[in-house]
Amino acid sequence: MIITPQKNLWKKLTHMISESSSDDTVMLYFAGHGMKIGTDGFLILPDTKQSDIANTSLELKKIK
């Protein structure tokens, strides 16, 4: 199995959120590019492929 930057980042985010309590505030700072396709927003990662945005970027609605 290949661990892509997208999967690695998602794994770290979900771990951080799962370790937080309801009294905690979790803040994500992302220095990079984003894009919107229709009504969906994406964070563009170093290996994001323009031909496969959905599978190679981080979809914003998953972070909520």
Buried (B, 14 or more C-beta within 10 A) or exposed (E): EEEBBBEEBBEEBEEEEEEEEEEEEEEEEEEEEEEEEEEEBBBBBEEBEEEEBEEBBBBBEEBE
